[in-house]
Every structure is written in structure tokens, then in C-alpha cells.
Amino acid sequence: MSYVKLLRVAAKVGRVTRKYPAEGSLVTEYFRGTIEIDPAMCWGCGACALACPPNSLTTKVEGDRIVIEYFIGRCIFCGRCADVCPKEAITITKNFEHASKSLEDLKYRVIHRVSRCSRCGGPVGAEEEVRNVSERAYPVKASLDLCPSCRAELLAEALAKYHPRRSR
């Protein structure tokens, strides 16, 4: 393409650059920005952290608290966390402006209280998660307040009781 032809096309089209931020950005309805977690709806199950490819969502136990931390600096805005959230506590926003002088400004935390194992005192999960699951899980209600290792021990004891080893 010759330069003269290119200049004619450019003159016909006009300016295509937007005067951002004075004019605002062109954000479509399909645009995915940062996420927002509603602490009132979140029950602390950690499904979002398991589904997050870059690990921008993490779940950790700190004493008597379960902390779900969202670090915007690692987020790739894929929206998988919102897809897997069983309570629909995560919404995808159109916000993409994250300029900050501090890394702490790019972190968002949701804190839940830890439910402790009735047998060993280890962490079971977030209290809200255990409460919500126990309301719907009548047959297994007895083991919901146990950590996974205590559940495994009880299962092994029950299997040994009903299926004793045969003597040779």
C-alpha cells in the first residue's frame, strides 16, 4: 500500500485514539475486570482458591481464622473463581485501574472463624461452611465436626470392626 493511499484512508477515518482518562475507556459488556467477594455470602469453602490458575486467591489458616486473600497483582481476570463459587459470593466487575504505591493496596481479605475438630482440635473448615453443610447432610452429620484425619481413623476402626482380618 502506498503512503498516499494510507494517508487518504487515515484522513477519512479521523482520530481513533481516545483521550483517556478524560473521555473514559471503551469497556464492552463482555469485559472482565477484578472480582469482588461479598463477605456476607462467602462461607469460606476455598473452592475459588482451588480453581484460580495463577493463585491470586489463596486460603490459609491463621490461628482461629481462615483467611481468603485476593491479590489483584496476580489475577488474570479469567473469572473461574466466580464460576465455581457455590454461594455466588464472587462477582466480576469491569474495574481494571489498579495503580498503587503499595502492594498491600492490591490485596483484599475475607476472614472467617475456624471450626475445630471435636476429637483432636485440628481445623475442620470455616464455621459458616460447616454450618451450611450440616443443615443439608443429615446422614453424615455425626462426622461433620471432625477433621479429615479423624474421619479416616473412625472409618478404619469401623471397617476393622465389621470386617475383621481372617486368621491364617
N, CA, C and O of each residue as an XYZ file, in Angstrom:
672
protein
N       0.859     -1.175      0.000
C       0.000      0.000      0.000
C       0.902      1.233      0.000
O       1.852      1.333      0.776
N       0.587      2.135     -0.862
C       1.412      3.338     -0.950
C       1.077      4.296      0.190
O       0.007      4.218      0.794
N       2.000      5.187      0.466
C       1.801      6.145      1.551
C       0.666      7.119      1.261
O      -0.038      7.541      2.178
N       0.487      7.470      0.027
C      -0.583      8.404     -0.341
C      -1.944      7.759     -0.066
O      -2.855      8.400      0.459
N      -2.062      6.490     -0.429
C      -3.317      5.770     -0.195
C      -3.586      5.639      1.312
O      -4.721      5.787      1.765
N      -2.537      5.362      2.067
C      -2.652      5.240      3.528
C      -3.075      6.565      4.152
O      -3.896      6.578      5.069
N      -2.533      7.666      3.674
C      -2.920      8.988      4.181
C      -4.380      9.304      3.872
O      -5.072      9.903      4.696
N      -4.855      8.905      2.687
C      -6.264      9.121      2.348
C      -7.188      8.353      3.293
O      -8.193      8.891      3.756
N      -6.846      7.099      3.576
C      -7.654      6.282      4.494
C      -7.632      6.905      5.886
O      -8.674      6.991      6.536
N      -6.472      7.336      6.349
C      -6.352      7.932      7.683
C      -7.134      9.236      7.769
O      -7.745      9.525      8.798
N      -7.120     10.019      6.707
C      -7.868     11.278      6.708
C      -9.366     11.035      6.730
O     -10.112     11.799      7.342
N      -9.807      9.980      6.070
C     -11.239      9.658      6.027
C     -11.726      9.134      7.383
O     -12.810      9.497      7.839
N     -10.924      8.282      8.021
C     -11.310      7.682      9.304
C     -11.243      8.706     10.425
O     -12.126      8.739     11.281
N     -10.234      9.525     10.436
C     -10.077     10.508     11.504
C      -9.342      9.916     12.695
O      -8.707      8.867     12.590
N      -9.435     10.593     13.814
C      -8.728     10.175     15.023
C      -9.427      8.962     15.649
O     -10.647      8.953     15.812
N      -8.639      7.947     15.993
C      -9.192      6.767     16.641
C      -8.703      6.627     18.081
O      -9.227      5.808     18.837
N      -7.718      7.406     18.459
C      -7.198      7.361     19.818
C      -8.127      8.140     20.744
O      -8.524      9.266     20.444
N      -8.470      7.517     21.885
C      -9.323      8.182     22.863
C      -8.441      8.982     23.821
O      -7.306      8.598     24.101
N      -8.965     10.078     24.311
C      -8.232     10.911     25.260
C      -8.512     10.389     26.675
O      -9.248     10.992     27.457
N      -7.893      9.245     26.964
C      -8.083      8.624     28.268
C      -7.190      9.325     29.279
O      -6.038      9.595     28.937
N      -7.604      9.630     30.448
C      -8.833      9.287     31.153
C      -9.942     10.329     31.024
O     -11.007     10.170     31.620
N      -9.708     11.379     30.264
C     -10.725     12.421     30.137
C     -12.000     11.890     29.475
O     -13.101     12.257     29.886
N     -11.873     11.044     28.470
C     -13.037     10.511     27.766
C     -13.530      9.191     28.333
O     -14.648      8.777     28.024
N     -12.757      8.536     29.128
C     -13.162      7.231     29.639
C     -12.726      6.128     28.691
O     -12.300      6.390     27.566
N     -12.835      4.910     29.148
C     -12.371      3.776     28.354
C     -13.540      3.104     27.641
O     -14.701      3.282     28.008
N     -13.206      2.339     26.627
C     -14.211      1.561     25.911
C     -14.256      0.170     26.531
O     -13.440     -0.688     26.193
N     -15.193     -0.056     27.424
C     -15.333     -1.339     28.084
C     -16.622     -1.976     27.574
O     -17.704     -1.403     27.701
N     -16.490     -3.168     26.996
C     -17.656     -3.856     26.448
C     -18.390     -4.607     27.546
O     -17.912     -4.673     28.678
N     -19.533     -5.166     27.227
C     -20.303     -5.934     28.211
C     -19.612     -7.245     28.564
O     -19.901     -7.828     29.608
N     -18.709     -7.717     27.717
C     -18.008     -8.980     27.960
C     -16.678     -8.793     28.685
O     -15.986     -9.770     28.971
N     -16.320     -7.552     28.982
C     -15.052     -7.265     29.632
C     -15.047     -7.818     31.051
O     -16.029     -7.681     31.780
N     -13.933     -8.444     31.441
C     -13.778     -8.961     32.802
C     -12.657     -8.207     33.497
O     -11.526     -8.157     33.013
N     -12.990     -7.624     34.636
C     -12.001     -6.913     35.435
C     -11.777     -7.663     36.739
O     -11.853     -8.891     36.779
N     -11.504     -6.927     37.796
C     -11.264     -7.554     39.092
C     -12.546     -8.168     39.628
O     -13.644     -7.897     39.142
N     -12.375     -8.996     40.633
C     -13.531     -9.625     41.267
C     -13.838     -8.922     42.576
O     -12.988     -8.235     43.142
N     -15.056     -9.099     43.045
C     -15.452     -8.642     44.376
C     -16.048     -9.828     45.112
O     -16.868    -10.565     44.565
N     -15.630    -10.005     46.353
C     -16.135    -11.086     47.188
C     -17.044    -10.477     48.232
O     -16.634     -9.591     48.981
N     -18.278    -10.950     48.285
C     -19.232    -10.481     49.286
C     -19.011    -11.291     50.561
O     -19.362    -12.470     50.599
N     -18.433    -10.687     51.615
C     -18.138    -11.441     52.838
C     -19.386    -12.008     53.507
O     -19.305    -13.025     54.197
N     -20.537    -11.366     53.315
C     -21.772    -11.862     53.929
C     -22.249    -13.148     53.253
O     -22.876    -13.985     53.901
N     -21.962    -13.314     51.972
C     -22.393    -14.510     51.255
C     -21.340    -15.614     51.260
O     -21.686    -16.793     51.187
N     -20.065    -15.251     51.344
C     -18.970    -16.224     51.308
C     -19.007    -17.085     52.562
O     -19.186    -16.572     53.666
N     -18.839    -18.384     52.395
C     -18.816    -19.250     53.572
C     -17.441    -19.858     53.813
O     -17.281    -20.670     54.724
N     -16.445    -19.483     53.013
C     -15.062    -19.867     53.278
C     -14.689    -21.260     52.839
O     -13.783    -21.858     53.419
N     -15.358    -21.803     51.831
C     -15.075    -23.176     51.410
C     -13.742    -23.301     50.678
O     -13.134    -24.371     50.697
N     -13.273    -22.232     50.035
C     -11.998    -22.260     49.338
C     -12.056    -22.808     47.926
O     -11.009    -23.033     47.319
N     -13.249    -23.031     47.380
C     -13.363    -23.527     46.004
C     -12.756    -22.539     45.021
O     -12.172    -22.941     44.014
N     -12.889    -21.259     45.303
C     -12.334    -20.220     44.429
C     -10.818    -20.324     44.375
O     -10.225    -20.180     43.306
N     -10.190    -20.570     45.511
C      -8.732    -20.670     45.564
C      -8.239    -21.906     44.815
O      -7.180    -21.869     44.187
N      -8.993    -22.992     44.877
C      -8.608    -24.201     44.151
C      -8.723    -24.023     42.644
O      -7.961    -24.626     41.888
N      -9.672    -23.200     42.203
C      -9.910    -23.021     40.772
C      -9.060    -21.915     40.157
O      -9.042    -21.775     38.934
N      -8.372    -21.142     40.948
C      -7.630    -19.968     40.459
C      -6.305    -20.387     39.813
O      -5.403    -20.843     40.515
N      -6.170    -20.240     38.474
C      -4.933    -20.684     37.805
C      -3.664    -19.967     38.277
O      -2.656    -20.643     38.482
N      -3.650    -18.644     38.462
C      -2.393    -18.004     38.870
C      -2.212    -17.909     40.390
O      -1.259    -17.286     40.859
N      -3.105    -18.512     41.150
C      -3.068    -18.457     42.620
C      -3.163    -17.037     43.158
O      -2.470    -16.679     44.110
N      -4.015    -16.238     42.551
C      -4.253    -14.905     43.095
C      -5.215    -14.977     44.268
O      -5.283    -14.044     45.068
N      -5.955    -16.066     44.383
C      -6.797    -16.333     45.545
C      -6.141    -17.443     46.349
O      -5.851    -18.513     45.815
N      -5.909    -17.192     47.628
C      -5.304    -18.200     48.495
C      -6.143    -18.349     49.754
O      -6.814    -17.411     50.184
N      -6.096    -19.523     50.330
C      -6.797    -19.805     51.580
C      -5.773    -20.312     52.581
O      -5.011    -21.232     52.284
N      -5.753    -19.713     53.767
C      -4.826    -20.178     54.797
C      -5.452    -20.056     56.172
O      -6.314    -19.210     56.410
N      -5.005    -20.913     57.068
C      -5.476    -20.892     58.457
C      -4.469    -20.106     59.275
O      -3.281    -20.429     59.295
N      -4.952    -19.072     59.949
C      -4.116    -18.250     60.828
C      -4.743    -18.261     62.213
O      -5.633    -17.462     62.506
N      -4.280    -19.161     63.056
C      -4.848    -19.269     64.406
C      -6.276    -19.757     64.356
O      -6.539    -20.862     63.881
N      -7.207    -18.944     64.843
C      -8.627    -19.311     64.837
C      -9.365    -18.661     63.680
O     -10.580    -18.474     63.739
N      -8.627    -18.312     62.617
C      -9.260    -17.675     61.464
C      -8.852    -18.388     60.171
O      -7.732    -18.880     60.037
N      -9.782    -18.427     59.239
C      -9.482    -18.846     57.877
C      -9.521    -17.581     57.044
O     -10.514    -16.853     57.042
N      -8.427    -17.325     56.333
C      -8.301    -16.097     55.555
C      -8.278    -16.444     54.070
O      -7.438    -17.218     53.611
N      -9.210    -15.860     53.333
C      -9.191    -15.945     51.881
C      -8.653    -14.610     51.392
O      -9.258    -13.561     51.615
N      -7.506    -14.663     50.720
C      -6.856    -13.440     50.280
C      -6.846    -13.369     48.756
O      -6.491    -14.330     48.074
N      -7.243    -12.211     48.243
C      -7.250    -11.954     46.803
C      -6.187    -10.920     46.504
O      -6.272     -9.786     46.975
N      -5.175    -11.304     45.716
C      -4.106    -10.392     45.326
C      -4.306    -10.020     43.863
O      -4.089    -10.838     42.970
N      -4.716     -8.796     43.629
C      -5.068     -8.319     42.295
C      -3.860     -8.373     41.359
O      -4.027     -8.552     40.152
N      -2.666     -8.223     41.889
C      -1.463     -8.207     41.071
C      -1.193     -9.503     40.331
O      -0.483     -9.489     39.326
N      -1.733    -10.622     40.791
C      -1.532    -11.904     40.113
C      -2.729    -12.313     39.261
O      -2.622    -13.233     38.450
N      -3.849    -11.652     39.432
C      -5.098    -12.055     38.777
C      -5.002    -11.885     37.257
O      -4.503    -10.871     36.768
N      -5.483    -12.886     36.521
C      -5.532    -12.804     35.059
C      -6.956    -12.545     34.571
O      -7.219    -12.584     33.369
N      -7.866    -12.283     35.496
C      -9.246    -11.895     35.198
C      -9.987    -12.940     34.360
O     -10.749    -12.599     33.455
N      -9.753    -14.204     34.671
C     -10.393    -15.284     33.907
C     -11.823    -15.546     34.367
O     -12.647    -15.998     33.572
N     -12.133    -15.274     35.628
C     -13.485    -15.467     36.135
C     -13.814    -16.875     36.581
O     -14.975    -17.166     36.869
N     -12.823    -17.767     36.650
C     -13.105    -19.144     37.075
C     -13.578    -19.201     38.525
O     -14.391    -20.054     38.883
N     -13.075    -18.306     39.345
C     -13.474    -18.285     40.760
C     -14.967    -18.007     40.893
O     -15.646    -18.620     41.717
N     -15.471    -17.093     40.088
C     -16.899    -16.770     40.132
C     -17.730    -17.929     39.603
O     -18.854    -18.145     40.056
N     -17.185    -18.675     38.649
C     -17.911    -19.817     38.088
C     -18.074    -20.944     39.093
O     -19.108    -21.612     39.105
N     -17.063    -21.172     39.946
C     -17.105    -22.321     40.851
C     -17.662    -21.997     42.236
O     -17.898    -22.914     43.022
N     -17.876    -20.740     42.552
C     -18.352    -20.376     43.891
C     -19.756    -20.933     44.118
O     -20.682    -20.562     43.396
N     -19.936    -21.816     45.105
C     -21.251    -22.425     45.323
C     -22.298    -21.450     45.864
O     -23.496    -21.694     45.720
N     -21.874    -20.376     46.469
C     -22.800    -19.398     47.036
C     -22.960    -18.152     46.164
O     -23.698    -17.234     46.521
N     -22.268    -18.119     45.018
C     -22.282    -16.969     44.122
C     -21.907    -15.676     44.857
O     -22.509    -14.621     44.654
N     -20.897    -15.798     45.714
C     -20.430    -14.663     46.502
C     -19.410    -13.822     45.741
O     -19.035    -12.743     46.201
N     -18.959    -14.298     44.587
C     -17.950    -13.593     43.800
C     -18.595    -13.032     42.545
O     -19.258    -13.749     41.796
N     -18.389    -11.737     42.325
C     -18.876    -11.098     41.104
C     -17.687    -10.510     40.349
O     -16.712    -10.052     40.944
N     -17.796    -10.537     39.036
C     -16.754     -9.985     38.186
C     -17.142     -8.549     37.852
O     -18.236     -8.294     37.348
N     -16.249     -7.626     38.133
C     -16.521     -6.215     37.867
C     -15.850     -5.800     36.559
O     -15.157     -6.598     35.928
N     -16.055     -4.582     36.170
C     -15.413     -4.031     34.979
C     -14.239     -3.123     35.358
O     -13.702     -2.413     34.508
N     -13.848     -3.148     36.622
C     -12.761     -2.313     37.110
C     -11.414     -2.892     36.678
O     -11.147     -4.075     36.888
N     -10.576     -2.066     36.083
C      -9.262     -2.520     35.645
C      -8.149     -1.557     36.047
O      -6.981     -1.829     35.771
N      -8.475     -0.463     36.678
C      -7.478      0.521     37.062
C      -6.977      0.209     38.466
O      -7.727      0.321     39.436
N      -5.709     -0.183     38.574
C      -5.181     -0.634     39.856
C      -3.850      0.002     40.211
O      -3.031     -0.624     40.885
N      -3.618      1.211     39.780
C      -2.359      1.877     40.101
C      -2.273      2.088     41.609
O      -3.218      2.572     42.232
N      -1.137      1.723     42.186
C      -0.964      1.840     43.626
C       0.523      1.970     43.945
O       1.378      1.496     43.197
N       0.809      2.618     45.061
C       2.190      2.738     45.511
C       2.573      1.615     46.459
O       3.750      1.435     46.771
N       1.580      0.857     46.919
C       1.826     -0.204     47.893
C       1.180     -1.510     47.435
O       0.072     -1.513     46.900
N       1.889     -2.615     47.652
C       1.330     -3.917     47.314
C       0.132     -4.258     48.201
O      -0.774     -4.971     47.770
N       0.121     -3.762     49.416
C      -0.985     -4.041     50.335
C      -2.307     -3.471     49.824
O      -3.374     -3.988     50.157
N      -2.242     -2.409     49.018
C      -3.459     -1.843     48.442
C      -4.072     -2.770     47.404
O      -5.242     -2.619     47.052
N      -3.292     -3.732     46.909
C      -3.774     -4.668     45.896
C      -4.248     -5.985     46.499
O      -4.516     -6.942     45.774
N      -4.352     -6.033     47.821
C      -4.810     -7.253     48.500
C      -6.153     -7.006     49.163
O      -6.401     -5.947     49.740
N      -7.010     -8.010     49.066
C      -8.334     -7.961     49.692
C      -8.502     -9.251     50.477
O      -8.214    -10.333     49.965
N      -8.967     -9.143     51.716
C      -9.074    -10.321     52.578
C     -10.493    -10.509     53.081
O     -11.182     -9.552     53.432
N     -10.913    -11.766     53.106
C     -12.177    -12.163     53.732
C     -11.796    -13.126     54.849
O     -11.088    -14.107     54.621
N     -12.268    -12.840     56.051
C     -11.865    -13.622     57.222
C     -13.070    -14.357     57.800
O     -14.139    -13.778     57.991
N     -12.869    -15.654     58.074
C     -13.894    -16.496     58.688
C     -13.315    -17.149     59.931
O     -12.101    -17.310     60.053
N     -14.188    -17.520     60.847
C     -13.747    -18.245     62.035
C     -13.604    -19.718     61.704
O     -14.356    -20.260     60.894
N     -12.628    -20.366     62.339
C     -12.335    -21.776     62.089
C     -13.214    -22.649     62.969
O     -13.405    -22.365     64.152
N     -13.743    -23.707     62.383
C     -14.438    -24.745     63.141
C     -13.389    -25.799     63.502
O     -12.645    -26.260     62.637
N     -13.334    -26.174     64.766
C     -12.310    -27.106     65.248
C     -12.866    -28.526     65.387
O     -14.050    -28.724     65.659
N     -11.991    -29.495     65.195
C     -12.338    -30.913     65.314
C     -12.687    -31.226     66.764
O     -11.968    -30.832     67.682
N     -13.787    -31.929     66.961
C     -14.219    -32.255     68.317
C     -13.352    -33.346     68.941
O     -13.418    -33.569     70.149
N     -12.556    -34.016     68.146
C     -11.741    -35.118     68.650
C     -10.292    -34.684     68.936
O      -9.750    -34.978     70.002
N      -9.665    -33.974     67.961
C      -8.247    -33.620     68.129
C      -8.005    -32.116     68.221
O      -6.911    -31.699     68.602
N      -8.992    -31.297     67.884
C      -8.836    -29.856     67.949
C      -8.244    -29.226     66.698
O      -8.025    -28.015     66.664
N      -7.981    -30.026     65.669
C      -7.435    -29.505     64.416
C      -8.501    -28.761     63.627
O      -9.691    -28.891     63.915
N      -8.081    -27.975     62.624
C      -9.060    -27.225     61.828
C      -9.884    -28.143     60.922
O      -9.347    -29.048     60.283
N     -11.182    -27.898     60.877
C     -12.088    -28.647     60.007
C     -12.409    -27.827     58.771
O     -12.355    -28.330     57.649
N     -12.738    -26.574     58.981
C     -13.098    -25.664     57.907
C     -13.662    -24.401     58.518
O     -13.596    -24.205     59.732
N     -14.211    -23.552     57.687
C     -14.831    -22.331     58.190
C     -16.147    -22.676     58.870
O     -16.877    -23.553     58.408
N     -16.452    -21.988     59.966
C     -17.684    -22.268     60.716
C     -18.921    -22.156     59.835
O     -19.829    -22.983     59.924
N     -18.957    -21.138     58.991
C     -20.115    -20.923     58.132
C     -20.281    -22.077     57.143
O     -21.403    -22.500     56.866
N     -19.172    -22.584     56.613
C     -19.229    -23.708     55.681
C     -19.745    -24.958     56.385
O     -20.620    -25.645     55.859
N     -19.218    -25.259     57.563
C     -19.641    -26.444     58.311
C     -21.115    -26.338     58.673
O     -21.846    -27.326     58.593
N     -21.558    -25.150     59.071
C     -22.971    -24.944     59.417
C     -23.871    -25.163     58.201
O     -24.892    -25.844     58.302
N     -23.505    -24.596     57.066
C     -24.320    -24.741     55.858
C     -24.370    -26.184     55.374
O     -25.422    -26.649     54.936
N     -23.254    -26.894     55.446
C     -23.229    -28.282     55.001
C     -24.010    -29.165     55.965
O     -24.712    -30.078     55.531
N     -23.899    -28.908     57.262
C     -24.575    -29.753     58.246
C     -26.096    -29.620     58.169
O     -26.815    -30.547     58.543
N     -26.589    -28.486     57.692
C     -28.036    -28.326     57.541
C     -28.597    -29.230     56.450
O     -29.772    -29.596     56.488
N     -27.762    -29.589     55.482
C     -28.225    -30.395     54.348
C     -27.750    -31.834     54.387
O     -28.193    -32.639     53.568
N     -26.870    -32.186     55.305
C     -26.249    -33.510     55.291
C     -26.678    -34.328     56.491
O     -25.874    -34.567     57.391
N     -27.906    -34.755     56.524
C     -28.420    -35.491     57.682
C     -27.683    -36.802     57.943
O     -27.316    -37.041     59.093
N     -27.443    -37.662     56.962
C     -26.833    -38.962     57.280
C     -25.412    -38.871     57.826
O     -25.009    -39.726     58.614
N     -24.656    -37.873     57.437
C     -23.262    -37.799     57.868
C     -23.028    -36.704     58.900
O     -21.888    -36.291     59.115
N     -24.082    -36.234     59.532
C     -23.965    -35.133     60.486
C     -22.998    -35.444     61.625
O     -22.343    -34.540     62.142
N     -22.904    -36.699     62.018
C     -22.072    -37.070     63.152
C     -20.590    -36.823     62.890
O     -19.838    -36.573     63.832
N     -20.154    -36.887     61.639
C     -18.733    -36.734     61.361
C     -18.366    -35.364     60.809
O     -17.209    -35.146     60.450
N     -19.312    -34.435     60.730
C     -19.009    -33.127     60.167
C     -18.130    -32.275     61.078
O     -17.471    -31.353     60.597
N     -18.104    -32.550     62.351
C     -17.264    -31.764     63.249
C     -15.889    -32.408     63.458
O     -15.183    -32.086     64.413
N     -15.517    -33.326     62.547
C     -14.221    -33.992     62.624
C     -13.334    -33.564     61.463
O     -13.820    -33.302     60.362
N     -12.027    -33.494     61.719
C     -11.078    -33.180     60.653
C     -10.905    -34.411     59.758
O     -11.299    -35.505     60.160
N     -10.340    -34.271     58.579
C     -10.201    -35.407     57.673
C      -9.420    -36.588     58.248
O      -9.774    -37.738     57.986
N      -8.369    -36.333     59.023
C      -7.594    -37.448     59.576
C      -8.392    -38.206     60.639
O      -8.289    -39.430     60.720
N      -9.185    -37.503     61.454
C     -10.022    -38.188     62.449
C     -11.144    -38.965     61.763
O     -11.513    -40.046     62.222
N     -11.687    -38.433     60.677
C     -12.693    -39.181     59.910
C     -12.105    -40.462     59.349
O     -12.750    -41.510     59.375
N     -10.881    -40.383     58.843
C     -10.215    -41.564     58.291
C      -9.969    -42.602     59.376
O     -10.133    -43.799     59.141
N      -9.573    -42.148     60.571
C      -9.354    -43.085     61.677
C     -10.654    -43.777     62.075
O     -10.670    -44.989     62.294
N     -11.743    -43.015     62.171
C     -13.033    -43.613     62.516
C     -13.495    -44.608     61.462
O     -14.051    -45.654     61.798
N     -13.274    -44.296     60.209
C     -13.638    -45.208     59.139
C     -12.820    -46.489     59.221
O     -13.355    -47.584     59.051
N     -11.520    -46.351     59.483
C     -10.663    -47.535     59.614
C     -11.100    -48.398     60.796
O     -11.107    -49.625     60.699
N     -11.466    -47.762     61.914
C     -11.948    -48.514     63.082
C     -13.250    -49.245     62.765
O     -13.428    -50.401     63.148
N     -14.158    -48.566     62.065
C     -15.436    -49.190     61.717
C     -15.234    -50.349     60.752
O     -15.881    -51.388     60.885
N     -14.344    -50.177     59.785
C     -14.081    -51.269     58.852
C     -13.427    -52.454     59.550
O     -13.742    -53.603     59.242
N     -12.526    -52.187     60.482
C     -11.878    -53.271     61.229
C     -12.889    -54.002     62.111
O     -12.779    -55.211     62.313
N     -13.863    -53.278     62.629
C     -14.875    -53.873     63.491
C     -15.810    -54.797     62.705
O     -16.145    -55.883     63.178
N     -16.223    -54.383     61.537
C     -17.187    -55.148     60.749
C     -16.527    -56.114     59.771
O     -17.176    -57.039     59.283
N     -15.260    -55.911     59.484
C     -14.538    -56.792     58.575
C     -13.216    -57.194     59.215
O     -12.156    -56.751     58.773
N     -13.268    -58.047     60.277
C     -12.017    -58.424     60.939
C     -11.145    -59.242     59.990
O     -11.640    -59.930     59.097
N      -9.843    -59.150     60.206
C      -8.916    -59.911     59.365
C      -9.049    -61.390     59.684
O      -9.224    -61.783     60.837
N      -8.966    -62.173     58.672
C      -9.066    -63.637     58.874
C      -7.733    -64.167     59.370
O      -6.676    -63.760     58.889
N      -7.787    -65.060     60.314
C      -6.558    -65.652     60.806
C      -6.155    -66.781     59.854
O      -7.017    -67.461     59.297
N      -4.880    -66.975     59.671
C      -4.408    -67.965     58.711
C      -4.107    -69.261     59.365
O      -3.697    -70.209     58.697
